[in-house]
C-alpha cells in the first residue's frame, strides 16, 4: 500500500496510484502570519479593514471573507489615480511572528505529509476587492493602460509575499487563489483574460516553481476555455474544478499536464439539511464519471479543506476511500 505522498505522486504523474487521493489529506494547510495580517476578520465577526483599506466581512456558513463595496468603502474610486488610494508595501519591513507557522510545518513533515501554504486574493480578485466587480470589468475596456499598471503592482505585491512566505516555511505546495469565472462562464472573454492576467500569473507561477514548489491553483469557476493557458503558464494542478466544466474534455486538451481536483457538486451536499445518502451518491458519481484517464482527485470545490456544515467533509472523505476499492484493484 502506497503512503499518502507516494499515492499523490503516482496520481500527479499519471502513474499507478493504488487509490484516489483522499481530498486534502496529503497536504494540510499551514496558517501563516501574512494570511492573518491581510485577512484580520473572523467568521460571523464585524467588518474589518485590511492593510490595503479593503473592508472585509466573513459571514457565518460562508467559505471565506468577501469585500464590502459601496461608495463609502470602495478603495480605488478612479483607476487612473489608483496610487492616490492604495499603497502596497513590502512584508519584509513588517515584524511578523513565524514561530507557530514553522512549528506547524515541521509537525506536518514529521507526519509524512506535504507542507502546503496558501496565498489568497489573486490578481483578478484583488482588482475587484479594491474597486468592485463592475468597475473592474468596465475599466478593462475603458482604462486598459491604468488597469495594466494596477495589475502589475498587485502582481509585484503578491510576488514579494510569496517569496517571503516560501523562504520562511519552505513548503512543498503553494496554493494560489483567483476565481476567474462563475459556475457557467468566465467573467470576461478568454482573450481579455489573456491580455490582462495571463502574463502576470505566469510570473507568479515561475517564482513558485523556481523555489521547488508544486503550484496548486484554486478557481471554483468555469475555466474550460483557458485550460491550455493554465498549463502553459505553469499551473501544476487546478483545484476547485466545478462539474459544469467538461472534465473529460479538459483531460484531453491538457494532455495529462495538469492534475484536476474537484468534480463534486458542493451545492448538492454542503447544505444545512444535508443527507448522508445524497453526499455519498454525489461522491460516487464524481468518482465514476471522472476516474477514467487518471489525473483526477475527487474533492469538494471550495478553496480549502473542510466543509461549511460539520460532518459533510467526513462523509465525503469516507466515501472517496470506499470508492477507491471499486476503481483500484
C-alpha positions in Angstrom: 0.0 0.0 0.0 1.4 3.4 -1.0 1.8 6.2 1.5 -0.2 9.4 1.1 2.8 11.1 -0.5 3.6 8.1 -2.8 0.0 7.8 -3.9 -0.2 11.5 -4.6 2.9 11.4 -6.7 1.6 8.5 -8.7 -1.6 10.4 -9.3 0.3 13.6 -10.1 2.5 11.9 -12.8 -0.5 9.8 -14.0 1.4 6.7 -12.9 -0.1 3.8 -10.9 -1.8 5.1 -7.8 -3.5 2.5 -5.6 -6.4 4.7 -4.5 -8.0 8.0 -5.1 -6.1 10.8 -3.2 -8.4 11.4 -0.2 -9.2 15.0 -0.9 -6.9 17.3 1.2 -5.4 14.7 3.5 -1.9 14.6 1.9 -1.4 18.4 2.2 -2.7 20.0 5.4 -2.6 23.8 5.3 -0.2 25.9 7.3 -1.7 29.1 8.6 0.9 31.8 8.3 1.2 35.4 9.6 0.9 37.0 6.2 -2.5 35.5 5.8 -3.7 36.8 9.2 -2.2 40.2 8.5 -4.1 40.5 5.2 -7.3 38.9 6.5 -7.9 40.3 10.0 -11.5 39.1 10.1 -13.3 36.2 11.7 -16.4 34.2 10.7 -19.5 36.0 12.0 -17.5 38.9 13.3 -17.8 42.6 12.4 -16.4 44.1 9.1 -12.7 44.9 9.4 -10.4 46.9 7.1 -7.3 45.1 6.0 -3.9 46.8 5.5 -4.8 48.0 2.0 -8.0 49.6 3.2 -10.4 46.9 1.9 -13.4 46.4 4.1 -13.8 42.6 4.6 -16.7 40.6 6.1 -16.9 36.9 6.7 -20.4 35.7 7.2 -21.4 32.6 9.1 -21.6 29.5 7.0 -19.7 31.2 4.2 -16.4 29.8 2.8 -14.3 32.9 3.2 -14.1 36.7 3.6 -15.5 39.0 0.9 -15.2 42.7 0.4 -18.0 45.2 1.2 -18.0 47.5 -1.8 -20.1 50.7 -1.8 -19.4 54.4 -2.4 -18.1 54.8 1.1 -15.9 51.7 1.3 -14.6 51.5 -2.3 -10.8 51.9 -2.1 -9.9 52.8 -5.7 -12.5 55.3 -6.8 -10.7 56.3 -10.0 -8.4 53.7 -11.5 -6.3 56.3 -13.4 -5.3 57.7 -9.9 -5.0 54.4 -8.1 -1.7 55.4 -6.5 -3.6 58.1 -4.6 -5.9 55.4 -3.0 -3.8 52.3 -2.3 -0.3 51.9 -1.0 1.4 48.5 -1.5 4.2 47.6 0.9 7.0 45.0 1.5 6.2 42.4 4.1 9.8 42.0 5.0 9.5 45.5 6.5 6.9 44.3 9.0 7.7 42.4 12.2 5.8 39.1 11.8 6.0 36.2 14.2 6.6 32.9 12.2 7.1 30.7 15.3 3.8 28.9 15.2 3.7 28.5 11.4 7.1 27.0 11.4 6.2 24.6 14.2 3.1 23.6 12.4 5.1 22.9 9.2 7.6 20.8 11.0 4.8 18.7 12.6 3.3 18.1 9.1 6.7 17.0 7.8 7.1 14.6 10.7 3.7 13.1 9.8 4.9 12.3 6.3 2.6 14.8 4.6 3.2 17.7 2.3 3.5 21.2 3.7 1.1 23.5 2.0 0.8 27.3 2.3 -1.7 29.4 0.5 -1.9 32.9 -0.8 -5.4 34.1 -1.2 -6.9 37.0 -3.2 -5.2 36.7 -6.5 -4.8 39.3 -9.3 -8.3 39.4 -10.5 -9.9 39.1 -7.1 -7.6 41.9 -5.7 -8.7 44.1 -8.6 -12.4 43.8 -7.7 -11.7 43.8 -3.9 -10.3 47.3 -4.5 -12.9 48.7 -6.8 -15.8 46.3 -7.2 -16.8 43.8 -10.0 -18.5 46.4 -12.2 -15.7 48.9 -12.1 -13.1 46.2 -12.7 -14.7 44.8 -15.8 -15.6 48.3 -17.2 -12.1 49.6 -16.6 -10.6 46.7 -18.5 -12.2 48.2 -21.6 -12.2 51.9 -20.8 -8.9 52.3 -19.0 -6.7 49.5 -20.2 -3.4 51.3 -19.5 -4.3 52.1 -15.9 -5.5 48.5 -15.4 -2.3 47.0 -16.7 -0.4 49.3 -14.3 -2.5 48.4 -11.3 -2.5 44.7 -12.1 1.3 44.9 -12.4 1.5 46.5 -9.0 -0.7 43.8 -7.5 1.5 41.2 -9.1 4.6 42.7 -7.6 2.9 42.8 -4.2 2.0 39.1 -4.5 5.5 38.1 -5.6 7.0 39.8 -2.6 4.6 38.0 -0.3 5.2 34.6 -1.9 8.9 34.9 -1.9 8.9 35.8 1.8 6.4 33.1 2.7 8.3 30.3 0.8 11.6 31.4 2.2 10.3 31.2 5.8 8.1 28.0 5.6 9.8 26.1 2.7 6.6 24.4 1.6 6.1 21.6 -0.8 2.9 23.0 -2.3 1.7 26.6 -2.8 -2.0 27.1 -3.2 -2.9 30.3 -5.0 -6.5 31.7 -5.3 -8.1 33.6 -8.1 -11.7 32.9 -9.3 -11.9 33.7 -13.0 -15.5 32.9 -13.6 -18.9 32.0 -12.5 -20.4 28.5 -12.4 -21.1 28.5 -16.2 -18.8 31.1 -17.8 -15.6 33.2 -17.4 -16.1 36.7 -16.0 -14.5 38.0 -19.2 -13.6 36.7 -22.7 -10.7 34.4 -22.9 -8.7 36.9 -24.9 -9.4 39.6 -22.3 -8.1 37.3 -19.6 -5.0 36.6 -21.7 -4.4 40.3 -22.3 -4.5 41.4 -18.6 -4.0 38.4 -16.4 -2.1 35.6 -18.1 1.4 37.0 -18.2 1.3 38.4 -14.6 0.2 34.9 -13.4 3.0 33.4 -15.4 5.5 35.4 -13.4 3.9 34.2 -10.2 4.0 30.6 -11.3 7.6 31.0 -12.4 8.6 32.2 -9.0 6.8 29.3 -7.2 8.3 26.7 -9.5 11.8 28.3 -9.2 11.6 27.7 -5.4 11.0 24.0 -6.0 7.3 24.0 -5.1 4.3 22.5 -6.7 1.7 25.1 -7.8 -1.9 24.3 -7.0 -4.3 27.0 -8.2 -7.8 27.4 -6.8 -10.6 28.6 -9.1 -14.0 27.1 -8.4 -15.1 28.5 -11.7 -15.9 27.6 -15.3 -12.3 27.9 -16.7 -12.7 25.4 -19.6 -11.8 28.0 -22.3 -8.4 28.8 -20.8 -7.2 25.4 -19.5 -4.3 25.2 -22.1 -3.2 28.7 -21.0 -3.2 27.5 -17.4 -0.9 24.6 -18.3 1.3 27.0 -20.4 1.9 29.4 -17.5 2.9 26.6 -15.2 -0.1 25.6 -13.0 0.6 22.1 -11.9 -2.9 21.3 -10.7 -6.2 23.1 -10.7 -8.2 22.8 -7.5 -11.9 23.6 -7.5 -12.9 22.2 -10.9 -16.6 22.5 -11.0 -18.6 19.7 -12.7 -20.1 22.3 -15.0 -16.7 22.1 -16.8 -16.3 19.2 -19.3 -13.7 17.4 -17.2 -13.1 14.7 -19.8 -12.5 17.2 -22.5 -10.2 19.2 -20.2 -8.1 16.0 -19.6 -7.7 15.5 -23.3 -6.9 19.2 -24.0 -4.3 19.4 -21.3 -2.7 16.1 -22.3 -2.1 14.9 -18.7 -0.1 18.0 -17.9 -2.4 19.4 -15.2 -3.9 17.5 -12.3 -7.6 18.2 -11.7 -9.1 18.3 -8.2 -12.8 18.7 -7.6 -15.7 17.4 -9.6 -18.0 17.1 -6.5 -21.0 19.5 -6.6 -21.0 21.2 -3.2 -24.3 22.9 -3.9 -25.9 19.5 -3.6 -24.2 18.3 -0.4 -22.8 21.1 1.7 -26.1 22.4 2.8 -27.9 23.0 6.1 -30.2 20.0 5.7 -27.5 17.7 4.3 -28.2 14.0 3.9 -25.6 11.2 4.1 -27.3 9.3 1.3 -27.1 12.3 -1.0 -23.5 13.1 -0.1 -22.4 9.5 -0.8 -24.3 9.4 -4.1 -22.7 12.6 -5.3 -19.2 11.5 -4.3 -19.8 8.1 -6.0 -21.0 9.9 -9.2 -17.9 12.0 -9.4 -15.5 9.1 -8.9 -17.4 7.1 -11.5 -17.6 9.9 -14.0 -14.1 11.2 -13.8 -11.7 8.4 -12.8 -11.0 7.3 -16.3 -7.7 8.6 -17.6 -6.4 9.4 -14.2 -5.2 13.0 -13.4 -8.1 13.4 -11.0 -8.6 13.9 -7.3 -12.2 13.8 -6.2 -12.9 16.7 -3.8 -15.3 19.4 -2.9 -14.6 22.6 -4.8 -14.1 25.2 -2.1 -10.6 26.6 -1.7 -9.5 24.6 1.3 -10.2 21.6 3.4 -13.3 21.1 5.4 -17.0 21.9 4.8 -19.3 24.7 5.7 -21.5 22.3 7.7 -20.0 20.0 10.2 -19.9 16.3 9.2 -20.2 16.8 5.5 -16.5 16.5 4.7 -16.0 13.5 6.9 -18.6 11.6 4.9 -17.0 12.8 1.6 -13.6 11.5 2.6 -15.0 8.2 3.8 -16.9 7.7 0.6 -13.8 8.5 -1.5 -11.9 5.8 0.4 -14.8 3.3 -0.3 -14.9 4.2 -4.0 -11.2 3.5 -4.2 -11.9 -0.2 -3.6 -14.1 -0.2 -6.7 -11.7 1.6 -9.2 -8.3 0.5 -7.9 -7.8 -3.3 -7.7 
